[in-house]
Amino acid sequence: MNVFLWIVQAVLAAMFVTAGLMKATQPKDKLAPRLPWVQDFSPATVRFIGVMELLGAIGLILPAATGVAPILTPIAATGLAVMMALAVATHVRRKEPSGVAFTAVLFLLAAIVAWGRFGPYGW
C-alpha cells in the first residue's frame, strides 16, 4: 500500500504542478478558453489558486521524501482535497459535468493519500 500511495502522490503532484504553474503564470484572459470557470473569479484569486496548487504538490512529495516534517504530506493532501471539493461545487454551479468528473477523481485521490498518510501508512 505504501508504494501505491507514493504512486498516487507522484501523479497528483504532477497534475497539480502543471495546473498550478498554468494558473499562477498566465493571465486570466489566456486561461479563459481552456478554463471557462476563471471568468467567475478575479485574476488575483486565480493566481492564488495556482500558487496553492503548487504548494500542495510540493507538500505531497518533499516532506515525505526528505523526512523533514513528514506530517505535512497528509496535511497537503487534505488541503488539496478541500480545494477539489470546492472546485466540484464550482463546476456543479456552472453546469460543467466534465469538470465535475475530473475534479471528483482528483478529490478522491487526494482523500486517499490523506487517509493513508494520516492513518495506517503514515510515518
C-alpha positions as CSV (number, residue, x, y, z in Angstrom):
1,M,0.0,0.0,0.0
2,N,2.9,2.3,0.7
3,V,4.1,2.0,-2.9
4,F,0.5,2.7,-4.2
5,L,0.3,5.8,-2.1
6,W,3.7,7.0,-3.4
7,I,2.5,6.5,-7.0
8,V,-0.8,8.4,-6.3
9,Q,1.2,11.2,-4.6
10,A,3.5,11.5,-7.6
11,V,0.6,11.5,-10.1
12,L,-1.2,14.1,-8.0
13,A,1.9,16.2,-7.7
14,A,2.5,16.2,-11.4
15,M,-1.1,17.2,-12.1
16,F,-1.1,20.0,-9.6
17,V,2.3,21.3,-10.6
18,T,1.1,21.5,-14.2
19,A,-2.2,23.2,-13.3
20,G,-0.7,25.4,-10.7
21,L,2.0,26.7,-12.9
22,M,-0.5,27.5,-15.6
23,K,-2.8,29.4,-13.3
24,A,0.0,31.2,-11.4
25,T,1.9,32.4,-14.5
26,Q,-0.6,33.0,-17.3
27,P,-3.1,35.9,-17.5
28,K,-6.7,35.3,-16.9
29,D,-7.6,36.1,-20.5
30,K,-5.3,33.4,-21.8
31,L,-6.7,30.8,-19.4
32,A,-10.4,31.6,-20.2
33,P,-10.6,29.5,-23.4
34,R,-9.3,26.3,-21.6
35,L,-10.7,27.0,-18.2
36,P,-14.0,28.9,-18.5
37,W,-14.6,29.0,-14.8
38,V,-11.9,31.6,-14.4
39,Q,-14.4,34.2,-15.7
40,D,-16.2,33.9,-12.3
41,F,-13.0,34.8,-10.3
42,S,-10.7,37.8,-10.1
43,P,-7.2,37.4,-11.5
44,A,-5.7,37.5,-8.0
45,T,-8.0,34.6,-7.0
46,V,-7.0,32.5,-10.0
47,R,-3.3,33.2,-9.2
48,F,-3.9,32.3,-5.6
49,I,-5.5,29.0,-6.6
50,G,-2.4,28.3,-8.8
51,V,0.0,29.1,-6.0
52,M,-1.9,26.9,-3.6
53,E,-1.9,24.0,-6.1
54,L,1.9,24.4,-6.5
55,L,2.5,24.4,-2.7
56,G,0.2,21.4,-2.3
57,A,2.1,19.5,-5.0
58,I,5.4,20.3,-3.2
59,G,3.8,19.2,0.1
60,L,2.8,15.9,-1.3
61,I,6.3,14.9,-2.1
62,L,9.1,16.9,-0.4
63,P,8.3,16.4,3.3
64,A,7.8,12.6,3.0
65,A,10.8,12.2,0.6
66,T,13.2,14.1,2.9
67,G,11.9,13.0,6.2
68,V,11.7,16.6,7.3
69,A,8.3,17.3,8.9
70,P,6.6,14.4,7.1
71,I,3.3,15.3,8.8
72,L,3.0,18.0,6.1
73,T,2.3,15.4,3.4
74,P,-1.2,14.3,4.7
75,I,-1.9,17.9,5.6
76,A,-1.1,18.9,2.0
77,A,-3.3,16.1,0.7
78,T,-6.1,17.3,2.9
79,G,-5.8,20.8,1.7
80,L,-5.9,19.7,-2.0
81,A,-8.9,17.5,-1.2
82,V,-10.7,20.6,0.2
83,M,-9.7,22.6,-2.8
84,M,-11.1,19.9,-5.1
85,A,-14.3,19.7,-3.1
86,L,-14.8,23.5,-3.7
87,A,-13.9,23.1,-7.3
88,V,-16.5,20.4,-7.7
89,A,-19.1,22.8,-6.2
90,T,-18.0,25.5,-8.7
91,H,-18.3,23.1,-11.7
92,V,-21.8,21.9,-10.5
93,R,-22.9,25.5,-10.1
94,R,-21.6,26.3,-13.7
95,K,-23.2,23.1,-15.0
96,E,-19.9,21.6,-16.3
97,P,-20.3,17.8,-15.9
98,S,-16.8,17.0,-17.4
99,G,-15.2,19.4,-14.9
100,V,-17.2,17.7,-12.1
101,A,-16.0,14.2,-13.0
102,F,-12.3,15.1,-13.4
103,T,-12.2,17.2,-10.3
104,A,-14.0,14.5,-8.3
105,V,-11.3,12.0,-9.3
106,L,-8.6,14.4,-8.1
107,F,-10.6,14.8,-4.8
108,L,-10.8,11.1,-4.3
109,L,-7.1,10.5,-4.9
110,A,-6.1,13.4,-2.6
111,A,-8.5,12.0,0.1
112,I,-7.0,8.5,-0.3
113,V,-3.5,10.0,0.3
114,A,-4.7,12.0,3.3
115,W,-6.4,8.9,4.8
116,G,-3.4,6.6,4.1
117,R,-0.7,9.0,5.4
118,F,-2.7,10.2,8.5
119,G,-3.7,6.6,9.2
120,P,-2.2,3.2,8.8
121,Y,0.6,4.1,6.3
122,G,1.9,7.3,7.9
123,W,5.4,8.0,9.1
